[in-house]
Amino acid sequence: MTETPLATATHPVLRLSRRAGLVLGGCGLLLLAILVAVSVGAIPVPLATVWSILGNRLAPGLVTPDWTPAREAIVWDCNR
């Protein structure tokens, strides 16, 4: 059986796509870890609420706020 040039692991396109996949996967895992950490912190905030608050802050009007200002402060003002 003969291998095509793209079938070898040393081909630059495959190395680049593998690296890109690892970086994207790592970023996804990091985001998930941050969201879970905020959700199960000292004051628990449901994960769906964390996503809603972030979505509302990044794209205002995307979701209807149904959380308290205190919960929004817990999620958004994490550096204080």
Buried (B, 14 or more C-beta within 10 A) or exposed (E): EEEEEEEEEEEEEBEEEEEEEEEEEEEEEEEEEEBEEBBEEEEEBEBEBBBBBBEBEEEEEEBEEEBEEEBBEBBBEEEE
